[in-house]
Amino acid sequence: MKKLPLSCVPLGAVGFVDCVADISSKKRLVEMGFTKKARVIPLHISPGGDPVAYFVKCATKEPPSRSWTCSAM
């Protein structure tokens, strides 16, 4: 499985959180649902590139082998 930062996952592609690398905002990201194995889909990027809207759904099983694994940053 290919590992990428969350910011590099293409729009509409499905990614799965592997870990939260940014320690300073880890608590807030976990509160928003960015937990290990959570399914994340980038939905919309603003014209300036930031912020990005994500669909986040917690997963209870291993992600499929042909998907992205993300490190939320």
N, C-alpha and C positions, 0 to 999 in steps of 0.2 A: 504494500500500500504506500502511495506517495505521500510524504509529509510536507506540508506547506504552511506558512503563516496564514491566518484567516483572511488577511487582506489580499491574498493572491488567489483565492478560490474564485473562479469565474461566476458571473451572474447566473442564477438558476441551477448551478451545479450543487450536488449534495456533498457536504463535508461532515466529518465527525471530529469532535474535540478530543485531542490526545492529552493536552495539558494546558494550563494557563501560565504563560511565561512571564507576564508583567506582574510582578509581586505587588507593586504599589496599588493596582486596581483589581487584584484577584478577588477580594471579598465582594466587590460590587458586581463583577462579571459572574461570579457563582450565584449571587442573588438573582441575576437576570436569566439564569438557566444555562450558562456556559460551563457545564460540568463534564467530567470525563465521559466519553461515549455519547454526548448529546449530539443530535443531528442538527446541523446548521446549514441554512440555504441563504446565500446573499440574494436579496430581492430587488434592491434599488440603490444606485449610487447617485449622490447629489451632483450637480454640474461641476462643483469644485473638487469632487472626489472624496470629501469627508463632510458629513457622516454617511454611513452605509446602513441601510435597513436590512436586518436579518430575521429569518424565521428560525426559532430555536425550539427544538422538541427533545426532551430527554429520552434516551434509549436504554433499554434493559438487556439488550443482547449485543453480540459482536456486530460491528458494521460489515456490510458486504465487501468482498475482496476488491471490487472494482470501483472504489470511491476514494475520496480524499480524506486524509487525516490532518486536522488543523491544530495549530497552536494559537490560541486566541491571544491577540496582542492589543 
